Amino acid sequence: MTSVGFSEPGRIRPLTDRDRFGRVIERPDGADFPFYDGVPIELAVWRWVVVWAACIAGYLVLTFFPQPGNLVAIVPRTLFVAIPLAALALVGGRHWTALFRRVGRRDLLAMAYFALLNIVITFTVGAIVSMLFPVHPNTTIAAAGEAGSLDVVALYVGSGIQLVGEEVFTLLPFLAVLHLLFAKARLSRKAAVLLAWVASALWFGAAHLPTYDWNVAQAFLVIGSARIAFTLAFIRTKNLWVAAGAHILNDWVLLTVAVAGLAGASALT
């Protein structure tokens, strides 16, 4: 049953090859982003406002929920994922699953590729920014491995859940902006995608301001640049699992380096 207020499936505007970025960037099978152009359903602007507000609510839970340890931190991290997706299910019905596609072998390779691409981008941009501005460490990664083994396992699990949430938190606003620019402002699809990409990068960077002691240059230039690869993973595959997988691989590499470094330092003392 189609819920009241949903439009029947059907593109808002017909697309041509000129509307796409080509086979190198987008899926060769022609699969497209969900929701922005009426497929699988069109979400009215007020529904996008509800979804975006839920993203903010999830972020506030993640930020202000007491987290005395990594085990307890799994709770707000799970809510960070669940609250926006619940809102999307509320306004979009069963179609909320359009964010996720089946993961195949090529998707696994794409996760590794975009994780490596992000590492190259962020280390390059980070090196440049660190020469121009003071930078602050990510305390979660810097302190990884200082607690017991169970706490380290909980950190990996909890961070994996949170990183899925970060993709939900970023890509839902990406789709919302894409819809507003394409369906309402009548911009071309290419222009709408590029502007939504930039807007979601700024949104993602702003969310990391508290993590890096409100260092504007670090949050927007270094962390914001991370969205180049992670959002590109979604643009390429139209699959949130691939963007989340690349994000998890990226951060788990950094966590593992930090854990190994602390373990090596402990062994020498």
N, C-alpha and C positions, 0 to 999 in steps of 0.2 A: 504494500500500500504506500502510495506517495503522500508524504506529510503535507499539510496545508502550507501554502506559501512557496513550495518548491516548483520550479519550472520543469517541464518534461525535458528529457535529454535532447540536445540539439545545439549545434554551435551558434554562438551569438553572431559571429561573422565568419564567412568562408575563408579558409587559408589557402595560400599558394606556396610554391617552393620559395618564393621571394620572402615569405614571412619567417622562414626558418634559417638557422645558421649553417646548415649543411651537414653532411654525413660525418665530418670529422668531429663536430661538437655535439650534435644531437643523434638520437637513436636512428639507425637506418630504417627501422620498421615504421617510422612515422608516429610512434606513440607520443602523446602530448601531456602537458601538465594537467592535473585535475582541477576542476572548479572554476578556473579563471574565465572560461569562455562558454560556460553552460554545459559542460560535460564532466562527469556523469550527470550533474545537476547544476543549476545556477544558484548561488547563494546571494541573497539580497545584502545590501551594504550593512544593514543593521545586524545581520547574522555574522558578518565578518567582524563587526565591532564586538560582538559577544565572544567570538573566538579569540580575538586579540586581547580582550580584557582577561580572559582565562589564562592566556600566556603570562600576563603580568601577575595574576594571582598565583600561578604556579611558581613564578620567580620569587615572589615575596615569601611564599612558604619556604622555598629553598634557602633564602637569605636569612630569614629571621627565626626559623624553627630551631630550638636549642639542639646543638649537635656535640655532645660531650665526647663522642667517639665515632669511629667509622661504622660500627655496627648500627648505632642509633641513626646515623646520617642516612642510612638506606631508606628510612621512612620519608623524609622530605624529598629525597631524590626521586623516589617512586611517585610521589604526589606531583612533582615537577613535570613528569611525563603524563600522568593520568589526568590531571585537571584540564589541560588544553584539549587532549583527545576526547575527554568526556564532553566538553563543550562542542567540539566538532561533531560528535555523534548526536548531540542534542539538536543541533541546527541542520545537520546533514543526513541524519538517519544512518542507514546501513552503508551509505556511500563513504563514510569516513575512512574506510579501508583502502580507498583509492590512492592514498599516500604511499601505500606499501605494495610492492610487487614481489613475485616469487624470486628468490635469489638463486641464480645459476652460477656455473663455473666462471663465466665472463664477468659476472658481477663481483665475484671474489677477487679476481685479478684487478678489476677496477678499484676496489677498496684499497688494495695494496698500492696501486699506481697513484691514486689521489692522496693517500697518506704520505707517500714519498714526495709528491709534488708539494704538499703543504709544508713538509719539513724543510725542503729547499727554500721555499718562499719565505717562511717565517724566520728561518735562521739568517737569510740574506737581509731581509728588512730589519730584523732585530739587531743585526750587527751595525747597520747604518744608523738606526735610531739610537743605539747605545753610545755611538760616537758623538751624537748631537745633543742628547737629553739624558738625564739620570733615569735609570730603570729600576724596577722593583721585582724581586723574585716571586714566583707563584709558591706561596708557603705550603700548599698541599703537596706539590711535587717535591719541593725542597726538603720537606720533613718525612717523605715516604720512607718507610722501613725503620723508623725510630722506635715504633711500638713492636708488640709481639707478632708472631706469624699469623694468628687469627685476625688481628687488626689489619695486617697487610692484605690478606685475602679479601676482607670486607671492603678495603679501599679499592681494590681492583673491581669487585662486583659493583660497589656503589658508584664508582666513577663511570663504569660502563653504562649503568642505568641513567646517570646524569647526562652523559654525552648523547644518548638517544633523546633525552629531554631537550638538550641544547639544539639539536636539529629540529625537533618539533617547534621549539620556541622561536627559531629563526625562519624556518621554511613556511610555517603558516602565515606570518606577516609578509613573507616574500610573495606568496600566492595572493594575499589580500591586496597588496600594492599592485601586483600584476593585473588583477581583476579591475581595480579602480582605473588604472592607466589604459588598459586595453578596451574594456567593455564600456566604461563611463567617459573617460577623457578621449577615447577614440584614437589613441596613439597606435602606431604600428606595433606589431608583436615584438619585433627586434628591439625597438626603442623601449617598450614597456618592460621587457625582460632585463635589459641593461640597467634601467633606472631602478627596478625592483631589486636587482642584484646589489647595487650600491646602497640603497636604503636598508636592506637587510644586513649588510656588512656594518653600517653605522649603528644599527640597532644591536647587533651582536657585540660590537666593540663597547657600546655604552653599558651593556649588561656586565661587562668585565671591569668597569671602573673600580668598584669596591675591592675586587680581587687584587688589583695592582695599585692599591693605595691612592686611587683617584689620579693616577698618572695618565693624563689625556693623550699624550703622544704615544705611549705604550699601548693603551687600550684601543685607540682608533687606528693607529698606523700598523702596529705589529699584530695585535689580535684581530683587528678588522681585516687585515690582509689574509688571515687564515680563511676567511669566508670565500676568498677567490677559489681555492681548491675545493672546499667542502660543498659550496653551492654549485660549483661547476660539476661536481659528481652528481648532484640532483638534476641539473640541467641536461646532462648527458644521458642519464639512465631513467629519469622520472621515477626514481625509487628511493624513498627516504632511508631504507635499510642500507643502501650503498653509501650514502653520505654519512650515516651514523657509523657504519663499519670503518670507513676511512678515518673518521674522527677518533674512534676508539683505538684503532691501531696506532695512530699518531700519538695519542696521550699515553697509551700503555708502553710505548717505546720509551718515552720520557720518564714514566714512572719506574720502569725496569732499570734504566740507567741510574736513576736516583737510588733505588733500593740496592742495586749492585755496588754503587759507590759507597754507600753507608756500610754495607756488609764488609767491603774490602777495607775501609778505614777501621772498623771494629776489629778486624782480624789482625791489623798491624799494631793495635794498642794493647 
